[in-house]
Amino acid sequence: MDASTLHPAELDDSALAKIRALEQQLGCPLVAYAPETPYAPLSDEQVAALQRAEAELGVRLLAYHR
């Protein structure tokens, strides 16, 4: 994973409190990033269809965002 696949994380109050506590423990500031994926979010049914096609064709398929 490189910087091009990360964006600042959106944190709820609970997660933010945990990070602040860890900052205190470590003695340094932290920045929270969330990974971005280029892959399409597929339903269970869509994943099953993709896997059937992979098995039938003998290939690996990746579904990407447009």
matplotlib code that plots the C-alpha trace (Angstrom):
import matplotlib.pyplot as plt

x = [0.0, 1.4, 0.2, -1.9, -4.2, -4.8, -7.1, -7.7, -9.9, -13.3, -13.4, -16.2, -15.8, -14.8, -12.1, -10.8, -10.6, -8.6, -6.2, -5.7, -5.0, -2.4, -0.9, -0.5, 1.0, 3.5, 4.3, 3.8, 1.0, -0.7, -2.6, -5.3, -5.6, -8.1, -7.1, -8.9, -9.5, -9.9, -12.1, -15.9, -18.0, -19.8, -22.7, -22.4, -24.4, -22.1, -19.0, -20.5, -21.1, -17.6, -16.2, -18.3, -16.9, -13.4, -13.8, -15.4, -12.8, -9.7, -8.8, -8.7, -11.1, -11.0, -13.9, -13.0, -14.8, -15.6]
y = [0.0, 3.4, 7.0, 7.1, 4.5, 6.3, 9.2, 10.8, 8.6, 9.7, 8.8, 8.7, 10.0, 6.6, 5.9, 9.5, 8.9, 5.7, 7.4, 10.3, 7.9, 6.1, 9.5, 10.1, 6.6, 7.0, 10.6, 11.7, 12.8, 10.2, 10.7, 8.2, 7.2, 4.8, 2.7, 3.2, 0.3, 0.4, -2.6, -2.5, -3.3, -6.5, -8.2, -11.9, -12.9, -10.8, -12.4, -15.9, -15.1, -13.8, -16.9, -19.2, -17.3, -17.7, -21.4, -21.8, -19.7, -20.7, -17.1, -14.6, -11.6, -8.3, -5.9, -2.3, 1.0, 2.9]
z = [0.0, -0.9, -0.2, -3.4, -1.9, 1.4, 2.5, 5.9, 8.0, 9.2, 12.9, 15.4, 18.9, 20.3, 17.7, 18.1, 21.9, 21.3, 19.0, 21.4, 24.3, 22.1, 21.3, 25.0, 25.5, 22.6, 23.2, 19.6, 17.3, 15.1, 11.8, 10.9, 7.3, 5.7, 2.8, -0.5, -2.7, -6.5, -6.3, -6.8, -3.7, -4.7, -3.1, -2.0, -5.1, -7.4, -5.8, -6.4, -10.1, -10.4, -8.8, -11.1, -14.1, -12.8, -12.4, -15.8, -17.6, -15.6, -14.9, -12.0, -12.4, -10.6, -10.4, -10.3, -9.6, -12.8]

ax = plt.figure().add_subplot(projection="3d")
ax.plot(x, y, z, "-o")
ax.set_aspect("equal")
plt.show()
